[in-house]
Amino acid sequence: MWGSTCSPRTVYQVLYPLKEAFLLCPGTGEAMRTTLYPAFGHEFITVSGESRPGLPPDEAARDLFAHFSTELQAHGLSLDDTVRTRLWGRDRAARDGGSGERVKILSGKARSASSSYISPRHFDFAGAVAVDLWAMRGAAQKTVKEYDPPIVPPRYIVTSGLVFLSGVTWDTGTLDEQLDAILPRIDGSLQDAGTSWAHVVKLSFFLHRSQTVQALRTGLQRVLGAERGRLLGGEAPVEVTYSFVDGYSTPGKLIEIETTAVL
């Protein structure tokens, strides 16, 4: 029987993902949500949470991942089964401190695709750091491909016929100029992993608030072309989401793109 160490209920879903309100974990002051769902022939679990108010960013991240680890264990998983994490900071100091701690915690077999954003509007409560974590049963058996030379996020991971790219960005130029740099890099990573745009199943766009979705979509269509641009319609099995943020790992960035594909 499934259990939960925090949430009074666990949500099973078929649609990916399901938006749910955060639930306060009794006695911790943290907000955490757990969702389980099947996708692509595998069982996934998403754990999302906000840190307790008053904690410095590094401690906030440690505290969150400790609770995530306990929650995953309740479902027969561990941090080693992580395939992707998305870290949110209330401000740049929170993003930087939380991201630095995440690298230490999710090392070795737990290393996974990652991204990070600054967005005070993301928070429902007063914590400094929030994290969304996706784990997949059996994902501890994964192949991690690093950038050359290695940087904070891996280039991508491959596990059980799925490819998870870390968020890809560029830190100079206009939105169009950044797309001109980012999309070929995604294409190269997909090819390197043995897949292609035709096998992409999820695209998540994180756009700076100074930009518009229409400008982004126009730029994407320009670079991707008519055939690959069909992905942006979000027709099954492809899921496309657009979100607004206030900042990224460094100033100057206007867009970050997370990509998931099948082999």
Summary of the structure (lengths in Angstrom):
residues: 263
radius of gyration: 17.5
end to end distance: 32.2
largest distance: 52.9
contacts: 887
relative contact order: 0.14
helix: 32%
strand: 32%
